Amino acid sequence: MSMGLVNDEDFECELNKGSQSNSNWNRAIAEIRESPTKGRAPGDVEVPESLRKIIGETSELDGRKEAVALAKMFDISESSVSAYAHGSTSTASYNKPDIGIDSIQSHINKSKERISNKARSRLFQSLKHITDEKLKEASVRDVSQVARHMSAIIKEQEPSVNTSNENNGIQFIFYSPHIKNEDVFDTITVPE
């Protein structure tokens, strides 16, 4: 029996061939069903979670312009792109993003971490190739560029230190009057 779409007469003919060749074969009842629609139904405005994650990741890694271009292919607004990049599912939940295991923000963070780990391994590989012999043979200009780049790498790899003296707690300000002596004030004598 060949596979594929057939008309009703060919289908009945093939069923009869099967039942004639094998008398013990029970005739199966075939049921023809309509296939469910794939994708969004007409009028449905719900964006699939996987597409939200892809748009949010594109916005963070490739830039907003690329994410907006991707979103326009699916008729998604620019404000929704901002929400997805922020880790929210919509502009209504922008200030309270979902931070679950399978959320948009966790997907974006995993993508950033994956790229960061790859860049870190490339950094260590490149540092192995900077040897003392190569630095001795290099010009002063090249050595100064290497030193400047190494200091930038060190600064990026160190944890950030909060050097500001901001006090985020409650502050109380007390005002007290200056104490003055009696000599400063004018005196008058009053008869009793």
Residue frames as a rotation matrix with the C-alpha (Angstrom) as fourth column:
MET 1
0.586 0.810 0.000 0.00
0.810 -0.586 0.000 0.00
0.000 0.000 -1.000 0.00
SER 2
-0.319 -0.708 0.630 1.50
0.664 -0.641 -0.384 3.32
0.676 0.296 0.675 -0.99
MET 3
-0.201 0.162 -0.966 1.61
0.871 -0.423 -0.252 6.22
-0.449 -0.892 -0.056 1.43
GLY 4
-0.981 -0.169 0.092 0.23
0.191 -0.906 0.377 9.69
0.020 0.388 0.922 0.88
LEU 5
-0.437 0.867 -0.240 -3.03
-0.449 -0.441 -0.777 11.45
-0.780 -0.232 0.582 0.22
VAL 6
-0.961 0.198 0.191 -5.56
0.273 0.585 0.764 9.48
0.040 0.786 -0.617 -1.80
ASN 7
-0.496 0.863 0.099 -9.14
-0.769 -0.489 0.412 9.99
0.404 0.128 0.906 -2.83
ASP 8
-0.030 0.577 0.816 -11.99
-0.874 0.381 -0.302 7.95
-0.485 -0.723 0.492 -1.32
GLU 9
0.843 0.380 -0.380 -12.21
-0.529 0.712 -0.462 5.37
0.095 0.591 0.801 -4.17
ASP 10
0.093 -0.896 -0.435 -8.48
-0.362 0.376 -0.853 4.53
0.928 0.237 -0.289 -3.98
PHE 11
-0.538 -0.268 0.799 -8.74
-0.831 0.012 -0.556 4.29
0.139 -0.963 -0.229 -0.22
GLU 12
0.392 0.776 0.493 -11.66
-0.779 0.566 -0.271 1.81
-0.489 -0.278 0.827 -0.39
CYS 13
0.751 -0.168 -0.639 -9.85
-0.425 0.617 -0.662 -0.20
0.505 0.769 0.392 -3.08
GLU 14
-0.319 -0.947 -0.035 -6.76
-0.495 0.198 -0.846 -0.56
0.808 -0.252 -0.532 -0.91
LEU 15
-0.343 0.280 0.897 -8.87
-0.900 0.176 -0.399 -1.55
-0.269 -0.944 0.192 2.09
ASN 16
0.738 0.675 -0.003 -10.58
-0.631 0.688 -0.358 -4.27
-0.239 0.266 0.934 0.02
LYS 17
0.373 -0.694 -0.616 -7.20
-0.411 0.472 -0.780 -5.59
0.832 0.544 -0.109 -1.25
GLY 18
-0.592 -0.642 0.486 -5.97
-0.693 0.098 -0.715 -5.96
0.412 -0.760 -0.503 2.29
SER 19
-0.067 0.643 0.763 -9.08
-0.838 0.379 -0.393 -7.78
-0.542 -0.665 0.513 3.49
GLN 20
0.826 0.365 -0.429 -9.07
-0.554 0.662 -0.504 -10.17
0.100 0.654 0.750 0.48
SER 21
0.106 -0.877 -0.468 -5.40
-0.456 0.376 -0.807 -11.13
0.883 0.300 -0.360 0.86
ASN 22
-0.916 -0.387 -0.103 -5.67
-0.070 0.409 -0.910 -11.88
0.395 -0.827 -0.401 4.56
SER 23
-0.086 0.982 -0.170 -8.99
0.126 0.180 0.976 -13.38
0.988 0.063 -0.139 5.60
ASN 24
0.085 0.076 -0.993 -8.07
0.960 0.262 0.103 -13.23
0.268 -0.962 -0.051 9.31
TRP 25
-0.877 -0.475 0.073 -7.38
0.451 -0.865 -0.219 -9.53
0.167 -0.159 0.973 9.07
ASN 26
0.023 0.896 -0.443 -10.06
0.888 -0.222 -0.403 -7.50
-0.460 -0.384 -0.801 10.76
ARG 27
-0.004 0.053 0.999 -11.19
0.752 -0.658 0.038 -4.59
0.659 0.751 -0.037 8.78
ALA 28
-0.600 -0.288 -0.746 -10.11
0.733 -0.571 -0.369 -1.41
-0.320 -0.769 0.554 10.56
ILE 29
0.585 0.790 0.182 -12.41
0.811 -0.563 -0.163 1.53
-0.026 0.243 -0.970 10.65
ALA 30
-0.530 -0.790 0.310 -10.62
0.813 -0.577 -0.080 4.55
0.242 0.209 0.948 9.29
GLU 31
0.540 0.638 -0.549 -11.38
0.754 -0.656 -0.020 7.94
-0.373 -0.404 -0.835 10.70
ILE 32
-0.187 -0.561 0.806 -10.50
0.804 -0.559 -0.202 11.08
0.564 0.611 0.556 8.84
ARG 33
0.443 0.250 -0.861 -9.83
0.783 -0.576 0.236 14.11
-0.436 -0.779 -0.451 11.02
GLU 34
0.797 -0.192 0.572 -9.06
0.178 -0.831 -0.527 17.67
0.576 0.522 -0.628 10.20
SER 35
-0.138 -0.907 -0.398 -5.56
0.863 0.087 -0.497 18.62
0.486 -0.412 0.771 11.26
PRO 36
0.547 0.311 -0.778 -5.41
0.719 -0.651 0.245 21.26
-0.430 -0.693 -0.579 13.99
THR 37
0.868 -0.222 0.444 -4.32
0.129 -0.763 -0.634 24.68
0.480 0.607 -0.633 12.88
LYS 38
0.129 -0.914 -0.384 -0.67
0.986 0.161 -0.053 25.43
0.110 -0.372 0.922 13.43
GLY 39
-0.766 -0.518 0.382 0.47
0.469 -0.855 -0.219 28.74
0.440 0.011 0.898 14.87
ARG 40
-0.847 0.442 -0.296 -1.71
-0.030 -0.596 -0.803 31.56
-0.531 -0.671 0.518 16.08
ALA 41
-0.184 0.883 0.431 -5.39
0.941 0.284 -0.182 31.48
-0.283 0.373 -0.884 15.31
PRO 42
-0.395 0.087 0.915 -6.82
0.516 -0.803 0.299 34.48
0.760 0.590 0.272 13.46
GLY 43
0.452 0.571 0.685 -7.39
-0.154 -0.707 0.691 37.31
0.879 -0.418 -0.231 15.92
ASP 44
0.796 -0.239 -0.556 -5.15
0.601 0.415 0.683 35.78
0.067 -0.878 0.475 18.59
VAL 45
0.700 -0.528 0.481 -2.71
-0.334 -0.837 -0.432 38.37
0.631 0.142 -0.763 19.93
GLU 46
0.832 -0.399 0.386 -0.85
-0.267 0.322 0.908 36.10
-0.487 -0.858 0.162 22.38
VAL 47
0.364 -0.806 -0.467 2.84
-0.805 -0.020 -0.593 35.87
0.469 0.591 -0.656 21.48
PRO 48
0.799 -0.081 -0.595 4.37
0.214 0.964 0.158 32.43
0.561 -0.254 0.788 22.10
GLU 49
0.889 -0.457 -0.012 6.85
-0.097 -0.214 0.972 32.26
-0.447 -0.863 -0.234 24.99
SER 50
0.242 -0.845 0.477 9.63
0.791 0.457 0.408 30.94
-0.562 0.278 0.779 22.75
LEU 51
0.231 -0.113 0.966 9.29
0.781 -0.570 -0.254 33.96
0.579 0.814 -0.043 20.44
ARG 52
0.957 0.099 0.271 9.35
-0.082 -0.807 0.585 36.33
0.277 -0.583 -0.764 23.42
LYS 53
0.652 -0.757 0.048 12.61
0.230 0.258 0.938 34.75
-0.722 -0.601 0.343 24.57
ILE 54
0.079 -0.632 0.771 14.18
0.985 0.169 0.038 35.00
-0.154 0.757 0.636 21.13
ILE 55
0.494 0.163 0.854 13.21
0.448 -0.889 -0.089 38.66
0.745 0.427 -0.512 20.75
GLY 56
0.984 -0.141 0.109 14.46
-0.165 -0.490 0.856 39.49
-0.067 -0.860 -0.505 24.27
GLU 57
0.409 -0.879 0.247 17.75
0.530 0.449 0.719 37.70
-0.743 -0.163 0.649 23.62
THR 58
0.138 -0.315 0.939 18.18
0.955 -0.208 -0.210 39.43
0.262 0.926 0.272 20.25
SER 59
0.807 0.224 0.547 17.59
0.129 -0.970 0.206 42.81
0.577 -0.095 -0.811 21.86
GLU 60
0.877 -0.477 0.064 20.22
-0.156 -0.156 0.975 42.19
-0.455 -0.865 -0.211 24.54
LEU 61
0.204 -0.866 0.456 22.88
0.469 0.496 0.731 40.60
-0.860 0.065 0.507 22.35
ASP 62
-0.290 -0.300 0.909 22.41
0.955 -0.036 0.293 42.11
-0.056 0.953 0.297 18.88
GLY 63
-0.981 -0.074 -0.180 20.78
0.087 -0.994 -0.066 45.40
-0.174 -0.081 0.981 19.79
ARG 64
-0.294 0.940 -0.173 17.32
0.023 -0.174 -0.984 46.92
-0.955 -0.293 0.030 19.79
LYS 65
-0.179 0.203 -0.963 17.33
-0.897 -0.437 0.074 47.63
-0.405 0.877 0.260 16.05
GLU 66
-0.819 -0.175 -0.546 17.72
-0.423 0.828 0.369 43.93
0.388 0.533 -0.752 15.20
ALA 67
-0.846 0.532 -0.028 15.06
0.388 0.580 -0.716 42.93
-0.365 -0.617 -0.697 17.73
VAL 68
-0.171 0.803 -0.572 12.57
-0.348 -0.592 -0.727 45.45
-0.922 0.075 0.380 16.34
ALA 69
-0.377 -0.023 -0.926 13.22
-0.925 0.053 0.376 44.18
0.040 0.998 -0.041 12.80
LEU 70
-0.959 0.020 -0.282 12.60
0.024 1.000 -0.011 40.61
0.282 -0.018 -0.959 13.98
ALA 71
-0.633 0.756 -0.166 9.43
0.304 0.045 -0.952 41.63
-0.712 -0.653 -0.258 15.83
LYS 72
-0.267 0.540 -0.799 8.04
-0.742 -0.644 -0.187 43.45
-0.615 0.543 0.572 12.78
MET 73
-0.797 -0.052 -0.602 8.14
-0.485 0.650 0.585 40.15
0.361 0.758 -0.543 10.87
PHE 74
-0.710 0.530 -0.464 5.60
0.630 0.772 -0.083 38.82
0.314 -0.351 -0.882 13.37
ASP 75
-0.028 0.705 0.708 3.59
0.143 -0.698 0.701 42.06
0.989 0.120 -0.081 13.76
ILE 76
0.329 0.018 -0.944 4.82
0.938 0.108 0.329 42.67
0.108 -0.994 0.019 17.31
SER 77
0.901 0.138 0.412 5.04
0.143 -0.990 0.017 46.24
0.410 0.044 -0.911 18.57
GLU 78
-0.039 -0.966 0.257 8.22
0.031 -0.259 -0.965 48.06
0.999 -0.029 0.040 19.59
SER 79
0.048 0.108 0.993 6.90
-0.925 -0.371 0.085 48.50
0.378 -0.922 0.082 23.12
SER 80
0.952 0.275 0.135 6.56
-0.305 0.897 0.319 44.73
-0.033 -0.345 0.938 23.41
VAL 81
0.475 -0.861 -0.182 10.19
0.339 0.370 -0.865 44.39
0.812 0.349 0.467 22.29
SER 82
-0.233 -0.531 0.815 11.19
-0.551 -0.619 -0.560 46.67
0.802 -0.579 -0.148 25.16
ALA 83
0.481 0.493 0.725 9.17
-0.877 0.268 0.399 44.58
0.002 -0.827 0.562 27.59
TYR 84
0.970 -0.132 -0.206 10.73
0.099 0.982 -0.163 41.32
0.224 0.137 0.965 26.36
ALA 85
0.122 -0.983 0.135 14.24
0.154 -0.116 -0.981 42.79
0.981 0.140 0.137 26.60
HIS 86
-0.220 -0.121 0.968 13.43
-0.814 -0.524 -0.250 43.81
0.538 -0.843 0.017 30.18
GLY 87
-0.972 -0.175 -0.158 12.27
-0.088 0.890 -0.447 40.28
0.219 -0.420 -0.881 31.01
SER 88
-0.485 0.869 0.098 8.56
-0.412 -0.128 -0.902 41.04
-0.771 -0.478 0.420 31.12
THR 89
-0.558 0.360 0.747 5.81
0.676 0.719 0.158 39.38
-0.481 0.594 -0.645 29.14
SER 90
0.251 0.649 0.718 4.01
0.882 -0.459 0.106 42.63
0.398 0.607 -0.688 28.35
THR 91
-0.472 -0.386 0.792 4.15
0.150 -0.921 -0.359 46.36
0.869 -0.051 0.493 28.87
ALA 92
0.528 0.741 0.415 1.62
-0.362 -0.246 0.899 45.99
0.768 -0.625 0.138 31.70
SER 93
0.958 -0.204 -0.203 4.04
0.284 0.555 0.782 43.82
-0.047 -0.806 0.589 33.70
TYR 94
0.488 -0.812 0.321 7.14
0.137 -0.292 -0.947 45.89
0.862 0.506 -0.031 32.80
ASN 95
0.059 -0.463 0.884 7.87
-0.787 -0.566 -0.244 46.94
0.614 -0.682 -0.398 36.40
LYS 96
0.192 -0.006 0.981 7.43
-0.780 0.606 0.157 43.42
-0.595 -0.796 0.112 37.79
PRO 97
-0.015 -0.251 -0.968 9.32
-0.879 0.465 -0.107 41.03
0.477 0.849 -0.227 35.48
ASP 98
0.940 0.333 0.078 8.93
-0.339 0.871 0.355 37.29
0.050 -0.360 0.932 35.96
ILE 99
-0.004 -0.999 0.041 12.17
-0.970 -0.006 -0.244 35.84
0.244 -0.040 -0.969 37.38
GLY 100
0.724 0.318 0.612 11.34
-0.485 0.866 0.124 32.13
-0.491 -0.387 0.781 37.33
ILE 101
-0.087 -0.781 0.619 13.46
0.042 0.618 0.785 29.26
-0.995 0.094 -0.021 36.08
ASP 102
-0.325 0.034 0.945 11.90
0.884 0.368 0.290 29.31
-0.337 0.929 -0.150 32.62
SER 103
0.562 0.576 -0.594 11.32
0.387 -0.818 -0.426 33.06
-0.731 0.009 -0.682 32.34
ILE 104
0.875 -0.214 0.434 12.43
0.335 -0.377 -0.863 35.43
0.348 0.901 -0.259 29.62
GLN 105
0.684 -0.631 0.366 14.97
-0.710 -0.690 0.138 37.08
0.166 -0.355 -0.920 31.93
SER 106
0.375 -0.566 0.734 16.58
-0.323 0.662 0.676 33.76
-0.869 -0.490 0.065 32.89
HIS 107
0.679 -0.111 0.725 16.84
0.660 0.525 -0.538 32.87
-0.321 0.844 0.430 29.18
ILE 108
0.845 -0.378 0.379 18.54
-0.076 -0.785 -0.615 36.21
0.529 0.491 -0.692 28.46
ASN 109
0.551 -0.654 0.519 20.90
-0.796 -0.224 0.563 35.75
-0.252 -0.723 -0.644 31.43
LYS 110
0.492 -0.350 0.797 21.84
0.175 0.937 0.303 32.23
-0.853 -0.010 0.522 30.28
SER 111
0.797 -0.174 0.578 22.63
0.583 -0.023 -0.812 33.57
0.155 0.984 0.083 26.80
LYS 112
0.741 -0.536 0.405 24.81
-0.510 -0.841 -0.180 36.33
0.437 -0.074 -0.897 28.24
GLU 113
0.488 -0.546 0.681 26.59
-0.601 0.355 0.716 33.84
-0.633 -0.759 -0.154 30.51
ARG 114
0.671 -0.206 0.712 27.24
0.506 0.829 -0.238 31.48
-0.541 0.520 0.660 27.61
ILE 115
0.766 -0.385 0.514 28.82
0.298 -0.495 -0.816 34.30
0.569 0.778 -0.265 25.59
SER 116
0.663 -0.514 0.545 30.77
-0.730 -0.606 0.316 35.52
0.168 -0.607 -0.777 28.60
ASN 117
0.572 -0.444 0.690 32.20
-0.165 0.761 0.627 32.06
-0.804 -0.473 0.362 29.26
LYS 118
0.694 -0.301 0.654 33.25
0.713 0.414 -0.566 31.71
-0.100 0.859 0.502 25.63
ALA 119
0.730 -0.421 0.539 34.90
-0.103 -0.846 -0.523 35.15
0.676 0.326 -0.661 25.67
ARG 120
0.663 -0.481 0.574 36.67
-0.701 -0.130 0.701 34.35
-0.263 -0.867 -0.423 28.95
SER 121
0.597 -0.454 0.662 38.14
0.332 0.890 0.311 31.14
-0.730 0.034 0.682 27.50
ARG 122
0.669 -0.356 0.652 39.35
0.631 -0.191 -0.752 33.06
0.393 0.915 0.096 24.41
LEU 123
0.776 -0.380 0.504 40.89
-0.497 -0.860 0.115 35.65
0.390 -0.340 -0.856 26.71
PHE 124
0.594 -0.562 0.575 42.87
-0.401 0.412 0.818 33.03
-0.697 -0.717 0.020 28.61
GLN 125
0.594 -0.376 0.711 44.03
0.706 0.668 -0.236 31.44
-0.386 0.642 0.662 25.35
SER 126
0.707 -0.321 0.630 45.22
0.299 -0.671 -0.678 34.79
0.641 0.668 -0.378 24.02
LEU 127
0.773 -0.430 0.466 47.01
-0.634 -0.545 0.548 35.60
0.019 -0.719 -0.694 27.29
LYS 128
0.660 -0.536 0.527 49.02
0.206 0.803 0.559 32.38
-0.723 -0.260 0.640 26.96
HIS 129
0.542 -0.423 0.726 50.44
0.829 0.129 -0.544 33.66
0.136 0.897 0.421 23.66
ILE 130
0.730 -0.355 0.583 51.81
-0.297 -0.934 -0.197 36.88
0.615 -0.030 -0.788 25.20
THR 131
0.645 -0.589 -0.487 55.20
0.743 0.633 0.218 35.70
0.180 -0.503 0.846 26.37
ASP 132
0.585 -0.525 -0.618 58.15
0.189 -0.653 0.734 37.55
-0.789 -0.546 -0.283 27.89
GLU 133
-0.429 -0.791 0.436 60.21
0.614 0.098 0.783 37.01
-0.663 0.604 0.443 24.72
LYS 134
-0.051 0.499 0.865 57.54
0.945 -0.257 0.203 38.60
0.324 0.828 -0.459 22.54
LEU 135
0.894 0.385 -0.231 57.27
0.445 -0.823 0.353 41.59
-0.054 -0.418 -0.907 24.88
LYS 136
0.203 -0.904 -0.375 61.05
0.287 -0.312 0.906 42.08
-0.936 -0.291 0.196 24.87
GLU 137
-0.607 -0.442 0.660 61.11
0.716 0.055 0.696 42.09
-0.344 0.895 0.283 21.06
ALA 138
0.311 0.844 0.437 58.11
0.939 -0.343 -0.006 44.43
0.145 0.412 -0.899 20.72
SER 139
-0.442 -0.397 0.805 58.32
0.368 -0.898 -0.241 48.18
0.818 0.189 0.543 20.30
VAL 140
-0.975 0.049 -0.215 57.52
0.177 -0.407 -0.896 50.58
-0.132 -0.912 0.389 23.13
ARG 141
-0.564 0.810 -0.158 54.26
-0.818 -0.522 0.242 51.52
0.114 0.266 0.957 21.43
ASP 142
-0.069 0.528 -0.846 53.11
-0.289 0.801 0.523 47.88
0.955 0.281 0.098 21.22
VAL 143
-0.639 -0.235 -0.732 54.10
0.569 0.496 -0.656 47.20
0.518 -0.836 -0.183 24.84
SER 144
-0.949 0.316 -0.016 52.15
-0.233 -0.734 -0.638 50.25
-0.214 -0.602 0.769 26.02
GLN 145
-0.250 0.896 -0.368 49.06
-0.843 -0.014 0.538 49.08
0.477 0.445 0.758 24.09
VAL 146
-0.193 0.124 -0.973 49.37
0.209 0.975 0.082 45.62
0.959 -0.187 -0.214 25.65
ALA 147
-0.895 -0.191 -0.403 49.66
0.426 -0.103 -0.899 47.19
0.130 -0.976 0.174 29.11
ARG 148
-0.749 0.663 0.014 46.61
-0.658 -0.740 -0.143 49.39
-0.085 -0.116 0.990 28.50
HIS 149
-0.041 0.751 -0.659 44.53
-0.621 0.497 0.606 46.45
0.783 0.433 0.446 27.25
MET 150
-0.416 -0.166 -0.894 45.63
0.448 0.818 -0.361 44.26
0.791 -0.551 -0.265 30.16
SER 151
-0.992 0.076 -0.098 44.62
0.047 -0.498 -0.866 46.96
-0.114 -0.864 0.490 32.66
ALA 152
-0.393 0.905 -0.160 41.19
-0.897 -0.339 0.283 47.18
0.201 0.255 0.946 30.98
ILE 153
-0.052 0.336 -0.940 40.82
-0.148 0.929 0.340 43.39
0.988 0.156 0.001 31.22
ILE 154
-0.767 -0.289 -0.572 41.77
0.496 0.298 -0.815 43.45
0.407 -0.910 -0.085 34.90
LYS 155
-0.888 0.455 0.071 39.27
-0.429 -0.763 -0.484 46.23
-0.166 -0.460 0.872 35.57
GLU 156
-0.129 0.884 -0.450 36.47
-0.838 0.145 0.526 44.30
0.530 0.445 0.722 33.82
GLN 157
-0.114 0.043 -0.993 37.24
0.104 0.994 0.031 41.05
0.988 -0.100 -0.118 35.64
GLU 158
-0.949 -0.254 -0.187 37.38
0.211 -0.073 -0.975 42.52
0.233 -0.965 0.123 39.15
PRO 159
-0.064 0.967 -0.249 34.14
0.983 0.104 0.153 42.75
0.174 -0.235 -0.956 41.08
SER 160
0.005 0.129 0.992 32.71
0.230 -0.965 0.124 46.23
0.973 0.228 -0.034 41.23
VAL 161
-0.545 -0.240 -0.803 33.48
0.836 -0.077 -0.544 48.15
0.069 -0.968 0.242 44.39
ASN 162
0.526 0.780 0.340 30.95
0.672 -0.626 0.395 50.64
0.521 0.020 -0.854 45.69
THR 163
-0.533 -0.824 -0.193 33.09
0.803 -0.420 -0.423 53.71
0.267 -0.381 0.885 46.45
SER 164
-0.257 0.487 0.835 30.25
-0.049 -0.869 0.492 56.16
0.965 0.085 0.247 46.80
ASN 165
-0.985 -0.115 -0.127 29.34
0.129 -0.011 -0.992 57.31
0.113 -0.993 0.026 50.29
GLU 166
-0.340 0.933 0.116 25.64
-0.522 -0.290 0.803 57.03
0.783 0.212 0.585 49.68
ASN 167
-0.960 0.195 0.199 23.57
-0.091 0.458 -0.884 56.20
-0.264 -0.867 -0.422 52.70
ASN 168
-0.659 0.736 -0.152 20.35
-0.086 0.127 0.988 54.63
0.747 0.665 -0.021 51.53
GLY 169
-0.460 0.488 -0.742 18.89
0.869 0.420 -0.262 54.52
0.184 -0.765 -0.617 55.04
ILE 170
0.647 0.739 0.188 16.73
0.633 -0.658 0.407 57.08
0.425 -0.144 -0.894 56.79
GLN 171
-0.547 -0.822 0.154 18.48
0.620 -0.522 -0.586 60.31
0.562 -0.225 0.796 57.67
PHE 172
0.590 0.650 -0.480 17.54
0.805 -0.432 0.406 62.53
0.056 -0.626 -0.778 60.60
ILE 173
-0.381 -0.644 0.663 18.57
0.491 -0.749 -0.445 66.19
0.783 0.156 0.602 60.70
PHE 174
0.334 0.421 -0.844 18.43
0.941 -0.206 0.269 68.00
-0.060 -0.884 -0.464 64.04
TYR 175
-0.042 -0.274 0.961 18.41
0.308 -0.918 -0.248 71.78
0.950 0.286 0.123 64.24
SER 176
0.240 0.092 -0.967 19.38
0.970 -0.065 0.234 73.45
-0.041 -0.994 -0.105 67.49
PRO 177
0.864 0.095 0.494 19.38
0.177 -0.976 -0.124 77.19
0.471 0.194 -0.861 68.18
HIS 178
-0.214 -0.975 0.056 22.59
0.412 -0.142 -0.900 78.92
0.886 -0.169 0.432 69.14
ILE 179
0.444 0.303 -0.844 22.85
0.896 -0.112 0.431 79.84
0.036 -0.947 -0.321 72.81
LYS 180
0.032 -0.378 0.925 23.29
0.273 -0.887 -0.372 83.56
0.961 0.265 0.075 73.36
ASN 181
-0.647 -0.316 -0.694 24.46
0.753 -0.127 -0.645 85.33
0.116 -0.940 0.320 76.50
GLU 182
0.391 0.834 -0.390 22.27
0.888 -0.453 -0.078 87.90
-0.241 -0.316 -0.918 78.25
ASP 183
-0.227 -0.567 -0.792 24.82
0.307 -0.814 0.494 90.62
-0.924 -0.131 0.359 77.49
VAL 184
-0.868 -0.113 0.483 23.82
0.492 -0.067 0.868 90.55
-0.066 0.991 0.114 73.82
PHE 185
-0.006 0.971 0.238 20.25
0.902 -0.098 0.420 91.61
0.431 0.217 -0.876 74.54
ASP 186
-0.538 -0.053 0.841 19.22
-0.100 -0.987 -0.126 95.21
0.837 -0.152 0.526 75.29
THR 187
-0.415 0.384 -0.825 18.03
0.895 0.336 -0.294 95.81
0.164 -0.860 -0.482 78.81
ILE 188
-0.322 0.364 0.874 15.59
-0.112 -0.931 0.346 98.39
0.940 0.014 0.341 80.03
THR 189
-0.937 0.027 -0.348 14.71
0.349 0.123 -0.929 99.26
0.018 -0.992 -0.125 83.57
VAL 190
-0.201 0.950 0.240 11.05
0.184 -0.204 0.962 99.45
0.962 0.237 -0.134 84.38
PRO 191
-0.794 -0.022 0.608 9.79
-0.549 -0.407 -0.730 101.20
0.263 -0.913 0.311 87.54
GLU 192
-0.795 0.490 -0.358 7.45
0.529 0.848 -0.016 99.15
0.296 -0.202 -0.934 89.62
